[in-house]
Every structure is written in C-alpha cells, then in structure tokens.
C-alpha cells in the first residue's frame, strides 16, 4: 500500500482498556501528536480484551470517560469502533476498519507500549499489522527489547530511523519513541478509590466526577 508522500496525512491510534483513563495516557498522546506531526490521535477503548481479563468497569463507562477526557482537545479523539463490533477486540480488525475509512492518502500509526511489543507475536494476525499501519512503540528510558527470537527479528527488519519516515508511506514501519513517563497507573487509581482515598490530580476532573457519580471501582 503506498501513496504520494506529499499528500499523506498522519493519523495515530492508541488502544487500551483505559480503566480509567488518566493524565499518563493523555500526556503521552499529546506528546506523540506533536512529536510525530499527527493530524490527530484516536484513543480507542478495548471492549473485550483478547489477552487479559475483562475490566470490572463496563466498556460503555470506559468509553464515556475517554470522551470526557479528550473533550476540548481537537487533536485527541475517542474511537468507539471496538464497542460497536461483537466478539473479541482484535487490533488487526480495528486497523483494517480504520484503514478502509482513511484510504491510502493517510499514514496510520498504531501506538503500543514496550511491554505489549514483547508479546506481540501472540496477537491475532500479528504479522499482518504492518500491512495496514505503522507501529509506534513507547519506550521508557533504559527499556530493553528482545535480542533474539521472532519479535527481535520483526523489530530489526521493520524499524524506522526517524519519525519523518512515518509520513513518507502509509504503513509498514516500526518506530521506537522514548517519551517522558508520568508515574501514574490505572491500577493505582483503582486501588485508591477502593481504599476510600482520592485520586484527584491523577486524572481529569470530569473523569473523576463521572467515577464518583456512578460509584465505579468501589
């Protein structure tokens, strides 16, 4: 799949359970938009995770919290396609759908954490992901990637030298980006709520209001 690089518009997609979404997610998303020159980045809540236990919070509630979190920031959008599709939320299926909507005039990048890349070879149709999108890996300082095996070979074969390459072709590359990490986790926020403590200032105020109104994670 190719397109004239002078006419490519770069779009990113960042999937996850977002249970709940917090400033760590949002700050990384915004930094990626600016660093990679994305037109926008879509945060895509996973409805039925294939590789982990389903979150205690419903997919609809998690979707609503993402929508609240990105309201007012036009470069960040909420994508609900995995809630509108039955069955397990396979990333490959979502990327195919998004690619079909965007067409070849767009560069599409899927954002993954470094931990997810370690086990990407267990994903549904993982070798075909690069047929429809790039993969952008978020690496923390000091993080080490596999040095042998099929994932290591996959990274070495497809790794891009710079972010500029994302805008020169529609899909097919792997870019490793090191971002400033914010030490915030959804697990920590859920633990605070369950223990009767406030997670204020770890996540957007409208998201916290939503959680409190519906008594989530208690």
C-alpha positions in Angstrom: 0.0 0.0 0.0 1.5 3.3 -1.0 0.6 6.9 -1.6 2.3 10.1 -2.7 4.2 11.3 0.4 3.4 14.9 -0.4 -0.3 14.2 0.2 -0.2 11.8 3.2 -2.0 12.9 6.4 -0.7 11.2 9.5 -3.2 9.7 12.0 -2.4 7.7 15.1 -4.5 5.2 17.2 -3.8 4.3 20.8 -5.8 1.4 22.2 -6.2 0.2 25.7 -8.7 -0.6 28.4 -8.5 2.9 29.9 -9.9 1.7 33.2 -9.8 4.6 34.0 -8.1 7.0 31.5 -5.6 9.3 33.3 -3.0 12.0 32.7 -0.3 9.5 31.9 -2.3 8.3 28.8 -3.3 11.9 27.8 0.1 13.5 28.2 1.8 10.7 26.1 -0.9 11.0 23.5 -0.5 14.8 23.1 3.3 14.5 23.0 3.0 11.9 20.2 0.7 14.1 18.2 3.3 17.0 18.3 6.4 14.9 18.0 5.2 12.8 15.1 3.3 15.5 13.3 0.0 13.7 13.5 -3.2 15.4 12.3 -4.9 13.7 15.3 -4.6 10.6 17.5 -7.6 8.4 18.3 -7.9 6.8 21.8 -9.7 3.5 21.2 -11.2 1.7 24.3 -11.0 -2.0 24.1 -14.4 -3.7 24.5 -13.4 -7.3 25.1 -9.6 -7.8 25.6 -8.3 -10.9 23.9 -5.2 -11.3 26.2 -6.4 -10.3 29.6 -9.4 -10.4 32.0 -12.1 -8.0 31.1 -12.1 -4.8 33.3 -14.6 -4.6 36.1 -15.8 -1.3 34.7 -18.1 -1.7 31.6 -16.9 -0.8 28.2 -19.6 1.9 27.9 -18.4 3.6 31.1 -14.8 3.4 29.9 -15.8 4.9 26.6 -17.7 7.7 28.3 -14.6 8.5 30.4 -12.4 8.7 27.4 -14.9 11.1 25.7 -14.9 13.3 28.8 -11.1 13.3 29.0 -10.5 14.4 25.4 -13.3 17.0 25.2 -11.9 20.3 24.1 -8.7 18.9 22.6 -9.3 18.6 18.9 -6.1 16.7 18.3 -7.3 13.8 20.5 -10.4 11.9 19.6 -12.3 8.9 21.0 -12.9 6.0 18.7 -15.7 3.6 19.7 -15.4 1.0 16.9 -14.5 -1.9 19.2 -17.7 -1.3 21.2 -19.7 -1.4 18.0 -18.2 -4.8 17.0 -19.2 -8.1 18.5 -16.7 -10.6 19.8 -13.1 -10.2 20.9 -11.5 -6.8 20.2 -8.7 -7.8 17.9 -6.5 -4.8 17.0 -5.9 -6.1 13.5 -9.7 -5.9 12.7 -9.9 -2.4 14.1 -6.9 -1.2 12.0 -8.4 -2.8 8.8 -11.6 -0.9 9.5 -9.8 2.4 10.2 -7.6 1.9 7.1 -10.7 1.4 5.0 -12.2 4.7 6.2 -9.0 6.7 5.8 -7.8 5.3 2.5 -4.3 5.3 1.1 -3.8 9.1 1.4 -3.2 8.7 5.1 -0.3 7.4 7.2 -1.8 5.3 10.0 0.3 4.5 13.2 -0.7 2.2 16.0 0.8 3.1 19.4 1.9 0.4 21.7 3.7 0.2 25.0 7.1 -1.6 25.0 5.6 -4.3 27.2 3.0 -5.1 24.6 5.6 -5.4 21.9 7.4 -8.1 23.9 4.4 -10.4 23.3 3.1 -9.1 20.0 3.7 -12.5 18.4 0.7 -13.8 20.4 -1.6 -11.3 18.8 -4.2 -12.2 16.2 -2.7 -11.9 12.7 0.3 -10.0 14.2 2.5 -10.3 11.1 -0.2 -8.6 9.0 -0.5 -5.5 11.3 2.2 -3.7 9.2 0.2 -4.3 6.0 -2.3 -1.7 7.2 -0.4 0.5 9.7 2.9 1.5 11.2 3.6 0.6 14.8 5.0 3.2 17.2 6.5 1.7 20.3 6.6 3.8 23.5 9.8 3.0 25.3 10.8 4.2 28.7 14.5 5.2 29.4 16.6 2.0 29.9 13.9 -0.3 28.5 15.4 -3.3 26.6 13.8 -5.0 23.7 14.1 -8.7 22.8 17.5 -9.5 21.3 16.6 -12.9 19.7 13.5 -14.7 18.5 10.8 -13.7 16.0 9.9 -10.5 17.7 13.5 -9.3 17.7 13.8 -10.2 14.0 10.5 -8.4 13.3 11.7 -5.2 15.0 15.1 -5.3 13.2 13.5 -5.9 9.8 11.0 -3.1 10.0 12.5 -0.5 12.4 12.4 3.1 11.1 15.2 5.6 11.6 13.1 8.6 12.3 9.6 9.9 12.7 9.8 11.6 9.3 9.5 8.1 7.7 6.0 7.7 9.0 4.8 10.4 6.7 6.5 9.0 3.6 4.5 5.8 3.4 1.1 4.7 4.6 2.2 1.7 6.7 4.9 -0.9 7.1 7.4 0.5 9.7 8.2 0.2 13.4 9.3 3.4 15.2 10.6 3.4 18.7 9.9 6.6 20.6 11.2 7.4 24.1 8.8 9.6 26.0 8.9 11.2 29.4 6.9 8.8 31.6 4.4 10.0 34.1 4.3 7.7 37.1 0.5 7.2 37.0 -1.3 3.9 36.5 -4.9 2.9 36.3 -4.2 0.2 38.8 -3.0 2.8 41.3 -6.1 4.9 40.8 -8.5 1.9 41.2 -6.6 1.0 44.4 -7.0 4.5 45.8 -10.7 4.5 45.0 -11.3 1.1 46.5 -9.5 2.2 49.7 -11.6 5.3 50.1 -8.8 7.7 49.0 -8.8 10.4 46.4 -7.1 10.1 43.1 -7.6 13.8 42.4 -4.9 15.4 40.1 -4.0 12.0 38.6 -6.8 12.2 36.1 -9.1 14.9 34.6 -11.7 16.3 36.9 -14.7 15.4 34.7 -13.5 11.8 34.7 -13.2 11.7 38.4 -16.7 13.3 38.7 -18.1 10.6 36.4 -16.4 7.9 38.6 -17.8 9.3 41.8 -21.3 9.8 40.4 -21.5 6.2 39.3 -19.6 4.8 42.3 -17.1 3.0 40.0 -14.2 0.9 41.3 -15.5 0.7 44.8 
